[in-house]
Amino acid sequence: MANTKSALKRIKTSIKRNLRNRQVKSSVRTAVRKFQDNATVDSLRSAISALDKAVSKGVLHRNTAARKKSRLTLKLNALLGKQA
């Protein structure tokens, strides 16, 4: 257990951040899963939007989001018959 006031505060803030980060990651996973179930341009846009929001909040690294967006776009293009 924490012994100082500052350590107690750090515990409280880390719990709050953990909850927020979990919520954001969950929404990203849900958006990506919806895209995989129903691969449309609209579902791709919502998945990309969720990834960008997670990056802006500092939950995901920008390169991770870029990699995921690229893979999702490649998957949609393959389904639509476009060549990469």
C-alpha positions as CSV (number, residue, x, y, z in Angstrom):
1,M,0.0,0.0,0.0
2,A,1.1,3.5,-0.7
3,N,2.7,5.5,2.2
4,T,2.6,9.0,0.9
5,K,-0.1,11.4,-0.3
6,S,1.5,11.6,-3.8
7,A,1.6,7.9,-4.1
8,L,-2.1,7.6,-3.2
9,K,-2.9,10.2,-5.8
10,R,-0.9,8.4,-8.5
11,I,-2.8,5.2,-7.7
12,K,-6.1,7.0,-8.1
13,T,-5.1,8.7,-11.4
14,S,-3.7,5.5,-12.8
15,I,-7.0,3.7,-12.1
16,K,-8.9,6.5,-13.8
17,R,-6.6,6.4,-16.9
18,N,-6.8,2.6,-17.0
19,L,-10.6,2.7,-17.1
20,R,-10.6,5.4,-19.8
21,N,-8.0,3.6,-21.9
22,R,-9.9,0.3,-21.6
23,Q,-13.1,2.0,-22.8
24,V,-11.3,3.6,-25.8
25,K,-9.6,0.3,-26.8
26,S,-12.9,-1.5,-26.5
27,S,-14.6,0.9,-28.9
28,V,-11.8,0.5,-31.4
29,R,-12.0,-3.3,-31.2
30,T,-15.8,-3.1,-31.7
31,A,-15.5,-0.8,-34.7
32,V,-12.9,-3.1,-36.3
33,R,-15.0,-6.1,-35.6
34,K,-18.0,-4.5,-37.2
35,F,-15.9,-3.8,-40.3
36,Q,-14.8,-7.4,-40.5
37,D,-18.4,-8.6,-40.2
38,N,-19.7,-6.1,-42.8
39,A,-16.9,-4.8,-44.9
40,T,-18.4,-1.6,-46.4
41,V,-16.9,1.9,-46.9
42,D,-19.0,3.3,-44.1
43,S,-17.8,0.7,-41.6
44,L,-14.2,1.3,-42.7
45,R,-14.7,5.1,-42.1
46,S,-16.1,4.5,-38.6
47,A,-13.2,2.1,-37.8
48,I,-10.6,4.6,-39.0
49,S,-12.3,7.3,-37.0
50,A,-12.2,5.2,-33.9
51,L,-8.5,4.5,-34.5
52,D,-7.7,8.2,-35.0
53,K,-9.6,9.2,-31.8
54,A,-7.6,6.6,-29.8
55,V,-4.4,8.1,-31.2
56,S,-5.4,11.6,-30.3
57,K,-6.2,10.5,-26.7
58,G,-2.8,8.8,-26.4
59,V,-4.2,5.3,-26.1
60,L,-2.7,3.9,-29.3
61,H,0.6,4.7,-31.0
62,R,0.2,6.5,-34.3
63,N,2.1,3.8,-36.2
64,T,-0.1,1.1,-34.7
65,A,-3.2,2.9,-35.9
66,A,-1.6,3.5,-39.3
67,R,-0.8,-0.2,-39.7
68,K,-4.3,-1.2,-38.7
69,K,-5.9,1.3,-41.1
70,S,-3.7,0.1,-43.9
71,R,-4.6,-3.5,-43.4
72,L,-8.3,-2.7,-43.2
73,T,-8.2,-0.7,-46.4
74,L,-6.3,-3.5,-48.2
75,K,-8.9,-6.0,-47.0
76,L,-11.8,-3.8,-48.4
77,N,-10.0,-3.2,-51.7
78,A,-9.4,-6.9,-52.1
79,L,-13.1,-7.6,-51.5
80,L,-14.2,-4.9,-53.9
81,G,-11.8,-6.4,-56.5
82,K,-9.4,-3.5,-56.7
83,Q,-5.7,-4.1,-57.1
84,A,-3.3,-2.7,-54.6
